[in-house]
């Protein structure tokens, strides 16, 4: 693996992962009391207001933070195609972790919703939980998912937009960031296959030349 070089830094990916780290501390998800609850519960309704950032939301939120740090390091280093591939994979996993963060949810928010749901059912009023509390993603989620998407596509943005039009580097980039890795793997497979065929052919020809030796070995 070659050493670090400023020219190889994926600037777009590095900035996007840095901002993804920062946005992890912005409001991610919130639960708010609605007017009906405020009228009925008064000041007590404030206890149902809750805002969580990505880090405090659940385990997958913390994982998103950690992955953004790893991605930042990879985009800065960016010394080879393997590092480039690893950065793209980490970004994709980061996106999956963000989705899992929402799917799994937060225990405190779930508890508040269950309390309100139980109270509504107990009252027999026929009203819905959504009339008392409102749950929604906050702007931190929107910013986070935007940065992660930019991270995942940063190779193409960096090579085809940032470098040629901002840095003036029009040396030309490959559309497939893994082209070298795939080519090396194919060449290695072709070489191994060729060697295998050669050994098999050589063995057959040797048997034809010395059939008595083969019979003796079998005896």
N, C-alpha and C positions, 0 to 999 in steps of 0.2 A: 504494500500500500504506500503510495507516495505521500510526501509531507504536506503540511498546510500551506495554502497559497491564497492570498486575498482575492486574486482574480477568479478563483474557482468558487468563491462563496456564493451560495444561492441567496441573494439579497431578499428577494420576495418571500421565500420560505422562512428565512430567519426573522424578518419583521413580522410576518403573519403568526409564527409560533410564539414570538415575544408578546404580541398583543393578545394571543389566545391565553397566555399565562396571566396577563394583567386582567383580562375580562372574566377570569375565573373567580375574581373577588367582587364582581359587580352583581347586583340583584339578578338572580337566576329564575326563581319561582316564588310566587307570593299567594297568600290567601287573605282575602279582605272581607270584613263584615258588610253586609248589604244594609240598606236603609230599614228594612223590616226588622232586622235583628237589633239595630241601633235603637229603634223606637221601643222595642220590647225589653231589651237588656240594659239600655242606657250605657253608662261607663264600662260596665262589664263586657260589652261587645268589643272593646279595645283588646281584651285578652285573647280574642280569636284572630287578631291581625298578626300575620307572620310572614316574614320575608327571609328567604334563604339564598345564599350565593352558591356557586357550583361546588365549592370546597366543603361547605357545611351541609350540603344536600344529602349525599350518601357516598358510599365507597367508590362508585363509578365516577362520581364527580371529582374525587381526589385522584383517581386514576387518570382522568382527562388532564389534570394539572401536571402530573408526572410525565405523561406522554408528550405534552407540549414542551417540557424542559428537554426531554430526550431529542425531540424533533429539532429544537433550536440548535443543539450541539451538532447534530448530523448535518443540518443545512449550512452551518458555519464551516464545518470540516470539509464536507463535500469533495473528498480527495480522490474518489474512485467511483466506478459504476456500482460497486457493491454498497458503498455508503449511500449513494443516490437511491438505490433500490430500497435500502433499509429505511430511509427517510420517508419515502412514499408509503411504505407498508405501515410505519408508525402513524402517519397522518390518517390513513384509512382506519386503523384500529382506534385512533382517537375519535373519529367520527362515530364509529360503532359504540364506543364507550359513552359518548354523549347521548346517543339514542337510548342506551340501556339505563342511563341516569334518569331519564324521563319515565321509562317503562317501570323501573323498580320503585321509583317514588321516594318520598320522605316519610318516616314514621310519625313525626310530629304533626305533619299536615294530614296524614291519614287518621290520626287520633281525633283531631279537631272535627274533621268531616264525619267521623263515626259518631261523635258526641251529638253533633247537630242532627244527623240522620235519626239517631235514637230518640232525641227530643221531639222531632217532627212526627215520627211514627207513634210515639207515646201520647202526644196531644190529640192525635186522630183528626187533625185539621184538614188533611188531604193536601197540604202544601208540600212543595219540593225543597230539598236541601239547597239547591241553587238559588232559591229566593232569599236565603239567609246568609250564605257565604259564597264568595266568588273566588275560584282558583284560576290562575293564569300564569303563563311564562312571562318573565320580565324582559327588559331590553338586554340584559346580560346574556340571555340565551340566544337572542338574535345575533348579537355581536360575536358570540363564541362560535356559533355554527358557521357564520360567514368567514371567520378567520380560518377555521378548520378546512373549509372547502377551498379557500385560497392556498392553504398549506398543501393539500392533496394535489392541486393543479399548478403548484408553484414552479415546477421544472419547466413546463411549457410557457408559463407567463414570463419567467425569468429569461429563458433562452430565446423566445420569439418576439417578446415585447420589450422587456426592460433592457437587455443587453444591446440589441440593435438600435433602439430608438432613444434610449437614455444614455447608455454608456458609449454608443457609437461603434460597438463591436459587432461587425457583420461577417464574422468568420464562418458562420453557418452552423446550425445545430441539427441534431438528428431527432426526428419525431419520436422514435422509440428510445426511451432512456436506458433500456436494458439490452439494446442491440448487441453490444459487445459481449455481454454475459451469455446471451442466447447463442451467438455465433461461436463462442469458445466451447460451449457445451456441445453443440452440434459437431464441431470439429473433433472434439475429444471422443465422442461416440463413434464418429465415422472412422477414426484411427483405430479404436479398439475393435470395431467390427471388422476392419480390414485385416488387422493382425490375427484375429480369430479365424477368418477365412483362409489366410495364408498358412497358418499352422495346420489347419484341417487338410488343406490341399497338399502341403508338404508331407504330411503323414500318409496320405493315400498314395502319393507317388513313391514314397520310400517302400511301402508295402508291395507295390507292383514290381519294384526292382529286386527286392529280396523276399520273395514269398516263403522260402524255406525257413528263414529266421522267425517269421510270424508263426509258422506251424510248430517250430521247436518250442517257442514261448508258450503256446497253447498246451503242448504236451507236458 
